[in-house]
């Protein structure tokens, strides 16, 4: 007799920032969590912190999602442990400030590998178990997804892909019982900003949300089956306005902002 696998919530980029906050949020709501990131020590510390709150101790899997074989390796590791996802959270990602002609080409292609290819691969890798368990996918994009981004061209474009892909997947999988939500946070004070080369005061305070606030909004949005979640009233208004602003005006505005953020 085949033993029934345990359902788990798979979270990439879980070692810090929004990913760690999402891990706490899902665990606090009764989910058994699998943490995916490259930093093994940070994952172990996060697993300890979650278990200390009385939740099921998460499984920590050290993996680089940018590797072509990452989805296959993660699936095999879960199979060995008798686990299968009922929720997949694609949070891993990074950005770089600078014009495309001055930034390192390899780093920009690596950004596409993480932000686009890995997210797509993991969104599709566990479709069968998500259908079986009537689960969901939470993809983390950004308010950058709604506009062009001179000064961070590849990053903005990668998040536009995440938004478009996730919205389409939402429509395709909803009739099959799978919820797909794309979370589009504005500025969040995390390691992301330092990695990207953004100044600590690069964004107006009114647009900022904590990682914990973003995680709560994302979790609630997924549970409610919402297609798009933009945390914070100011960010929601800003993304709505971009739909009506002339594209040339947006390009000028974003370019000026990016120059002031370095």
N, C-alpha and C positions, 0 to 999 in steps of 0.2 A: 504494500500500500504506500503510495507516494505521500510524503508529509507535506502538508499545506505550508507554503512560504509565508513569512511574516511581511506585512505591508510596511514600507518605510518611506520617509520623505528624503529625497536626495537633494543636497544643497551644494552647489559649486561655489568656489571663492568664499568659503565659509570661515577662513582663519581670522578675519577682522571686518570692521566696518559694517555695511549693510548685511553682508552674508552672515556674520556672527549674530547680529540682531535678529535676522530671520530665523536662525537656528534656535535661539532662545524663545522666540514667539511661537514657532511650530511646536517645540517641546512643551512649552507651557500649556498648549492646547491639546496635549495628549498624543502627539505624533512621536513615533520612534524615528530618530533622525540619523541620517548618514552624512557625515561631513567630508567634503572633498576640497583639497587644496594642496599646494606644494609644501607648505611649512608644517612638518609633522609635529614639532614641539608646540606650535600655536594651536593646532587641532586638538592635541592631548589636553592642553590647558582649558580649552573651550569645553571639551567633553566633561572634564572634571567639574567645571563651573555649572554646567547644566545638570549633571547628576547630583550635585550638592543641593540643588533646589528640589530634589525629590522626583525628578523626571527620569524616564528610562535613559540609561547611559548611552549616548550616541556611539555609533561605530565611526571611527576616523580612518579614512582611506587617503593616503598620500598619493596624489596623481597630478600630472600636468595635463590639463584638458586640451592644451594646444597640440598635443601629440595626435597624429592621425589615428593611432590605435586606442586612444583614451576611452572612447565609449565602449569598445569591445572589452578592454581590460577591466573597466568598472563593472560591466555586466557579469563578467566571469567572477570577479571578487564577490559580488552580491550572491551569485548562484552558489558559490562555495559555502556561504554563510546562511543559506536558506532564506534569503531576503529578496523582495522584489518591490520596485517603486509603485506607490499609488499617487505620489506627487513628485514632480521633478521641478526643482528651482534652479534656473540658470542665472546665477549672479556673477560669475567670474567675468572680469573685463577690465580694461584699462584704457587710458587716453594719454595723449601727448600734445603739449602746446607748442606751436610753431608752424610755419608755412611748410607745405608738403615738399617743396624743393630744398629746404634746409634741414629737415628732420632726416634721421637715418632711415634708409629705404627698408632695410631688414626689420627694423623695429615697427615700421608702419605695416608691413606685411604680417608681422607677428600679431599686431593688433587685430587684423582681419581674421587671423586664425582663431584667436580667443573669442572676440566679440561676435563673430559671424559664423564661422565654420563649426567651431565646437558647440556653440549654442544650438545650431541647427541639428547637428549630429545627435546631441543628447535629447533634444526635443522629440526626435523621431525614433531613437533607439529602443524606447520602452513603451511604444504605443499599444502593443498587445496587452501588457499588464495594466496600463492606464484604462483601457477600454474595459477589461475584465473587472477592475475594481471601481469603475466610475470615478476615476481620480482627476488629476489636473496638472497643468503646467503653468508655472509662474516665471515669466521671462523678464529680466530687469533691463530696461532701456534707459531713457533719460529724457528730460525736456528738450535736450539737443536733437532728439529724433524729429522734432516738428519744424526744423529750420535748417538752412545751409550754414556751414561753419568755417568760413575762411579764418585761418589761424589755428584750426583743429579739424581740417577737412576730412581726414580719414575717420576720426572718431565720430564726428557728427554723422557722416555717411553710414558708418557701421550701425549706429543706433537707429537711424532711419530704416535700415533693413530690418532690425529687430522688431520695430513697431509694425511695419508692413507685413512681415512674415507672421507675427503673432496674431494680428487681427484676422488675417486670412485663415490661419490654423484654428482660431476661435470659431469661425463660421463653419469650417469643414468638420470639426470634431464635436461640436455641440450636439448635433443629432445622434451622435454615438455615445453620449453620456460623459464626455471628457470636457472639463472646463479649461479654457486657456485665457490667461490674463497677462497683460503686459503692464509692468509697473514702470512709470516714468518720473522718477524723482528729479527735483531741481538740485541745487547745491546742498551737499551733506558733508559736514566736517569729518573726513576720514583720511586714511592713508592715500586714497585715490588722488586727492588734490596735490599732495607732495610728489607722488609718482608722476603725475601729469606735468608738473612744473608750474602749477598755479600758485599765486600768492595766497596767503592765509586770508587776507581781506579782499579777495577778488570779487566777491559777490555781495549784493545788498542783503542786509540782515533779514528783510521781509521775505526773501526767497528761500532762506535756509530752513531746513528741517533736520532733526536729529535722526540718526540711524534707527533708533527705537521707534520713533514716530512713523518713519517710512515703512518699517517692517510691519507695524500694526495695520497700517493702511493697506499694504500689499496682501497681508493674510486675509483681512476682511474682504477685500475685493475678490480674491480667489474664491473664498467660501460663498460669496454672493453671486459668483459666475459673471462678474463684470468683465467687459472686454478690455478696457483701458482704465488705469488708475493713475492720476496725477496728484500726488500728495501736496496739500497746502492750497489755500484759496488763491493766493497771489500767483502761484505757479500755474494753477488751472486757468486763471484769467489770461496770463501771458501766453500760454499755448493756444488758447482760443483766438487771441488777437492775431497770432501769426498766420492763421488761415485766411485772414482778410487783408493783411498788409502786402503791398507790392513787393515782389521778390527782390528787386533791386534795392529797395529801402532796407529790407532785412539784411541783405549782404553788407551794406554800408554799416548798419548798426552793429552787427555781430563782429565785423572786422575791427571797428573802433574799440569795442568791448574787450576783444581778445588782446589787443595791443596793450591795454591798460591792466591786464591780469597777469602779465609775465613778471 
